[in-house]
Amino acid sequence: MIKSDYRKYKRYGGNFIGIVFLTQAFWAIIQFRVASFVYSEVKIFGVRHLLLGICLIWQKLIEVTTGISLPASVIIGRSFYIGHFGNIFIHPNCCIGNNCNISQGVTIGVSGRGVERGVPTLGDNVYVGCNSTIVGKIVIGDNCVIGANSLVNRSVLENQTVLGVPAQVISSKNSSEYI
């Protein structure tokens, strides 16, 4: 998974030194991938808890350094890209598909009441613009664009572009130009 994330960063420009040592968002992704592996794959009781403790401390250091919160329990597909670091919070129960891009200032979190309470699921090839908020038990379809400064609290069909507060469909153009 780290290789596919790295390849995506490389595709957007940059070299090994710049991506690995100078890109704070990539640091957060590496930390997340390692912690996610420990969370989902390590089954030995004492070892798992020790490694999860180390990963939690590492996660907190990354959060303080970068402003990006990616809990180990989040499910994120291949080729994940964070365009700019800072103020990115993703709920621990969130699910994000393959080949997604997220900009700075994005919150993906819980909202709703009763049976409507929950967290979003993002499909493949979704672009989330800066300072957007996606909340509630909703589904963002494949190939969608969430415009900057949008509040998305209703599901979005595939191949839609939404914008505004609350977000409204403004176009049927998909995310191919953004991803």
Stockholm file with secondary structure:
# STOCKHOLM 1.0

chainA/1-179         MIKSDYRKYKRYGGNFIGIVFLTQAFWAIIQFRVASFVYSEVKIFGVRHLLLGICLIWQKLIEVTTGISLPASVIIGRSFYIGHFGNIFIHPNCCIGNNCNISQGVTIGVSGRGVERGVPTLGDNVYVGCNSTIVGKIVIGDNCVIGANSLVNRSVLENQTVLGVPAQVISSKNSSEYI
#=GR chainA/1-179 SS CHHHHHHHHHHTSCCHHHHHHHCHHHHHHHHHHHHHHHHHHCCCHHHHHHHHHHHHHHHHHHHHHHCEECCTTCEECSSCEESSCSSEEECTTCEECSSCEECTTCEEECBCSGGGCBCCEECTTCEECTTCEEESSCEECTTCEECTTCEECSCBCTTCEEETTTTEEEECCCGGGTC
#=GC SS_cons         CHHHHHHHHHHTSCCHHHHHHHCHHHHHHHHHHHHHHHHHHCCCHHHHHHHHHHHHHHHHHHHHHHCEECCTTCEECSSCEESSCSSEEECTTCEECSSCEECTTCEEECBCSGGGCBCCEECTTCEECTTCEEESSCEECTTCEECTTCEECSCBCTTCEEETTTTEEEECCCGGGTC
//
